[in-house]
Amino acid sequence: MLGKARKLVERALIGRSAPALAHWGISLPRRLVTSIQADGFREVVQYAARHQKFFARKLSGNGIDPSRVRRPEDLGEIFTTAEDLLTLPSEEFLCREPQAVFETTGTTGRPKRTYFSYDELDFAARYEAAALYEIGVRPGDRVVCTFDAAYWISSWLTFLACKQLGVFCSAVGKPHPKEVYSRLREYGYNIIIADPTWLVTLSEIAQVEGAPSVKLMIAAGDRMTDAYRRYVQEVWNAPVVLGYGSTEMGGGLGMECLRRDGYHIDEFNFWVEILNPDAEGYGELVVTTLARRTMPLIRYRARDLTRFLEGSCPCGATIQRIAKIRGRRDEMVVMGAGNMYPEIFEKVLEGVEGISDRWQVAVRQEGRHDILEFRVELSNGISPATVEQAVRENLQARFPDVWANHVCGMFRLALRCLPAGKLETGRKQRRLVDERSDS
């Protein structure tokens, strides 16, 4: 049974266009937004209690009556984690027969799978279309989207969102930036949607060859520092707007407005919590999907660290904002190569002769480029060139997706040879470190 506030809104929005939805989304009184959100939370909790094995078992094990749950904190220590999605069969989370599946872009060989119905994809695209409209995308614009189209959801949702807006869109997967640059003028693209590091490489080409006129760029998928953003904006003389989300969240959780001061959250379809915030308010992002019924996620621990931004945005939107992601709760590093984990490099270095078992990989920044630097201790008189060649060959053979991003110029490889014992510490050596700054 739909809650009163949500029912009234659903009736009011039947048949409404994305522009109308955009206007509605930023103008509702705050109390109505929170009422809609609370209705959605109660509904999805009761639905998942009846249809999702995983959540029903969690409720039973904690002695919680779903009919008495009003807010996330009423669920105590019940969460859904990435490990749950990785280790448990999909049947534990599916509530009905799915029509589509997407995977995370993780390069560990164990992608997390999230299932949807066609209606859910269209519904999510409708809200993305509203967000695109709010930042200036209009019929007559021409969009090129270079998100990876394989099993990643973002490319498909962007295409569907542009379809709902009636906007020309080429969702072309992730070709080399040179291929897209050669077509910018031919097809008249004036909006570019891409991974940040891919966008940097395209901008380097444009800086040399000339930048065609564009009105807007939208970046999402990996980390974009302030330095990267400034550079891209200077080359194209156009704003870069950042989006945030994941496959588990069903695409976009939030997007910046043209003020570019934090992500505006889609509170009508998500309930966001910040778990265990520190003195600055930064904690782990926890997300509940409110509208999905094929595979709803209740209190999904996203591992990303962020905080709520206080005060209203000058753009006038009444929905909450979160800050740019500060980092990850675990050891994963998001960069131009993709989602990097220590175990990736264990496999890359496996079998490389002449190095000790002490090593470290650092992600650092040189100018506008992410550098993936292997730090190793040499033995047996082997030459650095031999080790570097073996590392490159293993990376290309064992992680072709990562290597493809290297070929596209999204990151550079480096090898740093250190004296024996240099990497020894009094405690466990961190295998993967992120040494980039946001400045």
C-alpha positions as CSV (number, residue, x, y, z in Angstrom):
1,M,0.0,0.0,0.0
2,L,1.5,3.3,-1.1
3,G,2.0,5.9,1.6
4,K,-0.2,9.0,1.4
5,A,2.6,11.4,0.4
6,R,4.1,9.1,-2.2
7,K,0.7,8.2,-3.6
8,L,-0.2,11.8,-4.2
9,V,3.2,12.4,-5.9
10,E,2.9,9.4,-8.1
11,R,-0.5,10.5,-9.3
12,A,0.7,14.0,-10.0
13,L,3.7,12.7,-12.0
14,I,1.8,10.2,-14.3
15,G,2.7,11.2,-17.8
16,R,4.9,14.1,-16.8
17,S,7.9,14.9,-18.9
18,A,11.5,14.9,-17.6
19,P,11.6,18.7,-17.7
20,A,8.5,18.8,-15.5
21,L,10.1,16.2,-13.2
22,A,13.2,18.3,-12.9
23,H,11.2,21.3,-11.9
24,W,9.3,19.3,-9.4
25,G,12.4,17.7,-8.0
26,I,14.1,20.9,-7.0
27,S,11.0,22.8,-5.7
28,L,9.2,20.5,-3.3
29,P,9.2,21.6,0.3
30,R,11.7,19.8,2.4
31,R,9.1,18.2,4.7
32,L,7.3,16.7,1.7
33,V,10.6,15.3,0.3
34,T,11.3,13.5,3.6
35,S,7.7,12.3,3.8
36,I,7.9,10.7,0.3
37,Q,11.2,9.2,1.3
38,A,9.9,7.7,4.5
39,D,6.9,6.2,2.7
40,G,9.2,4.6,0.2
41,F,11.4,3.2,2.9
42,R,8.5,1.5,4.7
43,E,7.2,0.1,1.5
44,V,10.5,-1.5,0.3
45,V,11.2,-2.9,3.8
46,Q,7.9,-4.7,3.9
47,Y,8.2,-5.8,0.3
48,A,11.7,-7.2,0.8
49,A,10.6,-8.9,4.0
50,R,8.0,-10.9,2.0
51,H,10.0,-11.6,-1.2
52,Q,13.8,-11.5,-0.5
53,K,15.3,-14.5,1.2
54,F,18.4,-12.6,2.4
55,F,16.6,-9.8,4.0
56,A,13.9,-12.0,5.5
57,R,16.5,-14.1,7.1
58,K,18.3,-11.1,8.5
59,L,15.0,-9.8,10.0
60,S,14.2,-13.2,11.6
61,G,17.7,-13.6,13.0
62,N,17.5,-10.2,14.7
63,G,13.9,-10.6,15.9
64,I,12.6,-7.5,14.0
65,D,9.0,-7.1,12.9
66,P,9.1,-5.3,9.4
67,S,5.7,-3.7,10.1
68,R,7.3,-1.7,12.9
69,V,10.3,-0.5,10.9
70,R,10.0,3.3,10.1
71,R,13.6,4.4,9.6
72,P,16.9,2.7,8.8
73,E,18.1,2.8,12.4
74,D,15.1,0.6,13.3
75,L,17.0,-2.2,11.6
76,G,19.9,-2.1,14.0
77,E,22.9,-3.8,12.6
78,I,21.2,-5.2,9.5
79,F,23.1,-4.2,6.3
80,T,23.8,-5.6,2.9
81,T,27.5,-5.7,1.9
82,A,29.6,-6.1,-1.2
83,E,30.8,-9.4,0.3
84,D,27.1,-10.6,0.4
85,L,26.7,-9.8,-3.3
86,L,30.0,-11.5,-4.1
87,T,29.5,-14.7,-2.1
88,L,25.8,-15.5,-2.0
89,P,23.8,-16.8,-5.0
90,S,21.7,-14.2,-6.8
91,E,18.5,-16.1,-5.7
92,E,19.1,-14.8,-2.2
93,F,18.4,-11.2,-3.4
94,L,16.0,-11.6,-6.3
95,C,12.4,-10.9,-5.5
96,R,11.0,-11.6,-9.0
97,E,12.0,-12.7,-12.4
98,P,14.7,-10.3,-13.8
99,Q,14.9,-9.0,-17.4
100,A,18.4,-7.5,-17.3
101,V,21.7,-7.9,-15.4
102,F,24.6,-5.5,-15.0
103,E,28.0,-6.0,-13.3
104,T,30.4,-3.8,-11.4
105,T,33.5,-2.7,-13.2
106,G,35.7,-4.3,-10.6
107,T,38.8,-6.0,-12.0
108,T,39.2,-8.7,-9.4
109,G,37.5,-11.3,-11.5
110,R,34.6,-11.4,-9.1
111,P,32.1,-8.7,-10.3
112,K,29.0,-7.9,-8.3
113,R,25.8,-8.6,-10.3
114,T,22.7,-6.5,-10.0
115,Y,19.4,-7.4,-11.7
116,F,16.6,-5.2,-13.0
117,S,13.3,-5.2,-15.0
118,Y,12.9,-3.2,-18.1
119,D,10.5,-0.9,-16.3
120,E,13.0,-0.2,-13.6
121,L,15.6,0.8,-16.2
122,D,13.2,3.2,-17.8
123,F,12.2,4.6,-14.4
124,A,15.8,5.2,-13.4
125,A,16.5,6.8,-16.8
126,R,13.6,9.1,-16.3
127,Y,15.2,10.6,-13.2
128,E,18.6,10.7,-14.9
129,A,16.9,12.6,-17.8
130,A,15.5,15.1,-15.2
131,A,19.0,15.6,-13.8
132,L,20.5,16.1,-17.3
133,Y,17.7,18.6,-18.1
134,E,18.4,20.5,-14.9
135,I,22.1,21.0,-15.9
136,G,21.2,22.3,-19.3
137,V,20.8,19.3,-21.7
138,R,18.1,20.2,-24.3
139,P,16.5,18.8,-27.5
140,G,18.8,19.9,-30.3
141,D,22.0,19.0,-28.3
142,R,24.1,16.1,-29.5
143,V,25.6,13.8,-26.8
144,V,28.4,11.4,-27.1
145,C,28.7,9.0,-24.2
146,T,31.9,6.9,-23.8
147,F,31.1,4.9,-20.7
148,D,32.0,1.3,-21.1
149,A,28.9,-0.3,-22.6
150,A,29.7,-3.9,-21.8
151,Y,28.1,-5.0,-18.5
152,W,28.3,-1.6,-16.9
153,I,24.9,0.1,-16.5
154,S,25.8,3.8,-17.0
155,S,26.1,3.8,-20.8
156,W,22.7,2.2,-21.1
157,L,21.0,4.5,-18.7
158,T,22.5,7.6,-20.3
159,F,21.2,6.4,-23.7
160,L,17.7,5.8,-22.3
161,A,17.7,9.2,-20.5
162,C,18.6,11.0,-23.8
163,K,15.9,9.0,-25.5
164,Q,13.3,10.3,-23.0
165,L,14.6,13.9,-23.5
166,G,14.5,13.5,-27.3
167,V,18.2,14.3,-27.4
168,F,20.6,12.9,-30.1
169,C,22.9,10.4,-28.4
170,S,25.8,8.1,-29.5
171,A,26.6,5.6,-26.7
172,V,29.8,4.2,-28.3
173,G,31.3,2.2,-25.5
174,K,34.9,3.2,-24.6
175,P,36.9,3.7,-27.8
176,H,40.3,5.4,-27.9
177,P,39.8,9.2,-27.4
178,K,41.4,9.8,-30.8
179,E,38.4,8.0,-32.4
180,V,35.9,10.2,-30.7
181,Y,37.9,13.4,-31.3
182,S,38.0,12.6,-35.1
183,R,34.1,12.6,-35.1
184,L,33.3,15.6,-32.8
185,R,32.9,18.0,-35.7
186,E,31.4,15.5,-38.1
187,Y,28.5,14.6,-35.8
188,G,28.3,18.0,-34.1
189,Y,28.6,16.6,-30.5
190,N,28.3,19.5,-28.0
191,I,28.0,17.4,-24.8
192,I,30.6,14.8,-23.8
193,I,29.9,12.2,-21.1
194,A,32.9,10.1,-20.0
195,D,35.2,8.8,-17.3
196,P,37.4,11.6,-15.9
197,T,40.7,10.2,-17.0
198,W,39.4,9.4,-20.5
199,L,38.2,13.0,-20.6
200,V,41.7,14.2,-19.7
201,T,43.3,12.2,-22.5
202,L,40.7,13.6,-25.0
203,S,41.5,17.1,-23.7
204,E,45.2,16.6,-24.3
205,I,44.4,15.7,-27.9
206,A,42.2,18.8,-28.2
207,Q,44.8,21.1,-26.7
208,V,47.2,20.2,-29.6
209,E,44.7,19.7,-32.4
210,G,42.1,22.3,-31.4
211,A,39.0,22.0,-29.2
212,P,35.6,22.1,-31.1
213,S,32.9,24.1,-29.4
214,V,31.1,22.1,-26.6
215,K,28.6,23.5,-24.0
216,L,29.0,20.9,-21.3
217,M,30.9,17.8,-20.1
218,I,29.7,15.3,-17.6
219,A,32.2,13.0,-15.8
220,A,31.6,10.0,-13.6
221,G,33.1,6.5,-13.0
222,D,36.4,7.3,-11.3
223,R,38.1,10.0,-9.3
224,M,38.5,13.5,-10.8
225,T,40.8,15.9,-8.9
226,D,40.3,19.6,-8.9
227,A,43.4,19.9,-11.0
228,Y,42.0,17.5,-13.7
229,R,38.7,19.5,-13.7
230,R,40.4,22.8,-14.1
231,Y,42.5,21.6,-17.0
232,V,39.6,20.1,-18.9
233,Q,37.5,23.2,-18.4
234,E,40.3,25.4,-19.6
235,V,40.9,23.3,-22.8
236,W,37.2,23.3,-23.8
237,N,36.0,26.5,-22.1
238,A,33.0,24.6,-20.8
239,P,31.9,23.4,-17.4
240,V,32.6,19.8,-16.1
241,V,29.7,18.5,-14.0
242,L,30.4,15.4,-11.9
243,G,28.0,12.5,-11.3
244,Y,28.1,9.7,-8.7
245,G,26.6,6.3,-8.5
246,S,27.3,2.6,-9.1
247,T,25.8,-0.5,-10.7
248,E,24.5,-1.6,-7.3
249,M,22.7,1.7,-6.9
250,G,21.2,1.3,-10.4
251,G,23.2,4.0,-12.0
252,G,23.2,7.5,-10.6
253,L,22.7,8.3,-7.0
254,G,23.4,12.0,-7.4
255,M,24.8,14.7,-9.6
256,E,26.2,18.1,-9.2
257,C,24.2,21.1,-10.4
258,L,25.9,23.9,-12.3
259,R,27.1,25.4,-9.0
260,R,29.3,22.3,-8.7
261,D,29.3,22.1,-4.9
262,G,28.4,18.5,-3.9
263,Y,26.2,15.9,-5.4
264,H,22.4,16.4,-5.2
265,I,21.0,13.1,-4.1
266,D,17.9,11.5,-5.7
267,E,16.1,11.3,-2.4
268,F,12.9,10.1,-4.1
269,N,14.5,6.8,-5.0
270,F,17.2,6.4,-2.4
271,W,17.6,6.7,1.4
272,V,21.2,7.7,2.2
273,E,22.9,7.3,5.6
274,I,26.4,8.2,6.7
275,L,27.6,5.5,9.0
276,N,29.9,6.2,11.9
277,P,30.7,9.8,11.0
278,D,33.9,11.4,12.3
279,A,34.4,14.9,13.8
280,E,34.1,16.4,10.3
281,G,31.0,14.3,9.5
282,Y,32.7,11.9,7.1
283,G,31.6,8.3,7.3
284,E,30.7,5.3,5.1
285,L,27.9,5.9,2.6
286,V,25.0,3.5,3.1
287,V,22.2,3.3,0.5
288,T,18.7,1.8,0.4
289,T,17.0,1.6,-3.0
290,L,13.4,2.7,-2.6
291,A,11.8,2.1,-6.0
292,R,13.3,-1.2,-7.2
293,R,11.5,-4.4,-6.7
294,T,13.5,-7.0,-8.8
295,M,16.5,-6.8,-6.5
296,P,16.1,-4.1,-3.9
297,L,19.1,-3.4,-1.6
298,I,18.4,-2.6,2.0
299,R,21.1,-0.5,3.7
300,Y,23.9,-1.3,1.2
301,R,27.3,-0.4,2.5
302,A,29.0,1.3,-0.5
303,R,32.4,1.6,1.2
304,D,32.8,5.2,0.0
305,L,33.5,7.9,2.5
306,T,31.6,11.2,2.3
307,R,29.4,13.5,4.4
308,F,26.2,15.5,4.1
309,L,26.6,19.1,3.2
310,E,24.9,21.5,5.5
311,G,22.6,24.3,4.3
312,S,20.7,24.7,1.0
313,C,22.4,24.9,-2.3
314,P,22.3,28.4,-4.1
315,C,20.6,26.6,-7.0
316,G,17.4,26.4,-4.9
317,A,17.1,22.6,-4.8
318,T,15.6,21.3,-1.6
319,I,17.1,17.8,-1.8
320,Q,20.2,16.9,0.2
321,R,23.7,17.0,-1.0
322,I,26.7,14.9,-0.2
323,A,30.4,16.0,-0.6
324,K,32.8,14.5,-3.1
325,I,33.9,11.1,-2.2
326,R,37.0,11.4,0.1
327,G,38.1,7.8,-0.3
328,R,37.3,4.1,0.3
329,R,36.7,2.3,3.5
330,D,38.7,-0.7,2.2
331,E,41.9,-0.7,0.2
332,M,40.4,-0.2,-3.2
333,V,41.8,2.7,-5.2
334,V,39.7,4.2,-8.0
335,M,41.8,5.6,-10.9
336,G,42.1,5.7,-14.6
337,A,43.1,2.0,-14.7
338,G,39.7,1.1,-13.1
339,N,39.0,-0.2,-9.6
340,M,42.3,-1.3,-8.3
341,Y,42.8,-3.9,-5.5
342,P,46.0,-5.3,-4.0
343,E,45.2,-8.8,-5.3
344,I,45.3,-7.5,-8.9
345,F,49.0,-6.8,-8.4
346,E,49.7,-10.0,-6.7
347,K,48.6,-11.7,-9.9
348,V,50.6,-9.3,-12.1
349,L,53.8,-9.9,-10.1
350,E,53.3,-13.6,-9.8
351,G,56.1,-15.4,-11.7
352,V,58.2,-12.3,-12.3
353,E,61.7,-13.4,-11.6
354,G,64.3,-11.4,-9.8
355,I,62.1,-9.5,-7.3
356,S,61.6,-10.1,-3.6
357,D,58.2,-10.8,-2.0
358,R,58.2,-7.3,-0.7
359,W,56.6,-4.9,-3.1
360,Q,54.2,-2.0,-3.2
361,V,52.1,-0.3,-5.9
362,A,51.4,3.5,-5.6
363,V,48.9,5.5,-7.5
364,R,50.3,9.0,-7.9
365,Q,49.9,12.0,-10.1
366,E,52.2,13.7,-12.6
367,G,50.7,16.8,-14.1
368,R,47.3,15.6,-15.4
369,H,48.1,11.9,-15.5
370,D,47.5,9.0,-13.0
371,I,50.7,7.0,-12.6
372,L,50.6,3.3,-11.6
373,E,54.0,2.9,-10.0
374,F,55.3,-0.6,-9.1
375,R,57.9,-0.4,-6.3
376,V,60.0,-3.6,-6.1
377,E,63.2,-4.9,-4.6
378,L,65.5,-6.5,-7.2
379,S,67.6,-9.7,-6.6
380,N,69.8,-12.0,-8.5
381,G,71.3,-9.1,-10.6
382,I,68.2,-8.9,-12.8
383,S,67.9,-5.6,-14.8
384,P,65.0,-3.2,-14.2
385,A,64.1,-3.3,-17.9
386,T,63.6,-7.1,-17.7
387,V,61.3,-6.7,-14.7
388,E,59.3,-3.9,-16.3
389,Q,58.8,-5.9,-19.5
390,A,57.5,-8.9,-17.5
391,V,55.1,-6.7,-15.5
392,R,53.7,-5.2,-18.7
393,E,53.3,-8.6,-20.4
394,N,51.5,-10.0,-17.3
395,L,49.2,-6.9,-17.0
396,Q,48.2,-7.2,-20.6
397,A,47.6,-10.9,-20.5
398,R,45.9,-11.2,-17.1
399,F,43.9,-8.0,-17.0
400,P,43.1,-6.9,-20.6
401,D,40.5,-4.4,-19.5
402,V,43.1,-2.6,-17.4
403,W,45.6,-2.8,-20.3
404,A,43.0,-1.3,-22.6
405,N,42.7,1.7,-20.4
406,H,46.5,2.1,-20.5
407,V,46.4,2.0,-24.3
408,C,43.7,4.7,-24.2
409,G,46.1,6.9,-22.2
410,M,44.0,6.8,-19.0
411,F,47.0,6.0,-16.9
412,R,50.8,5.5,-17.2
413,L,53.0,2.7,-15.9
414,A,56.2,3.2,-14.0
415,L,58.7,0.9,-12.2
416,R,60.8,2.0,-9.3
417,C,63.6,-0.3,-8.1
418,L,64.5,0.0,-4.4
419,P,67.4,-1.4,-2.4
420,A,66.9,-4.6,-0.5
421,G,65.0,-4.1,2.7
422,K,63.7,-0.7,1.8
423,L,60.1,-1.8,1.9
424,E,60.3,-3.6,5.2
425,T,58.4,-1.9,8.0
426,G,57.6,-2.7,11.6
427,R,54.0,-3.6,10.7
428,K,52.3,-5.1,7.7
429,Q,53.2,-3.3,4.5
430,R,50.4,-1.6,2.6
431,R,50.4,-3.2,-0.8
432,L,48.4,-0.4,-2.5
433,V,48.6,3.3,-1.7
434,D,46.9,6.4,-3.2
435,E,49.3,9.3,-3.1
436,R,47.3,11.7,-5.2
437,S,46.0,15.0,-3.8
438,D,42.8,16.9,-4.6
439,S,44.6,20.1,-5.2
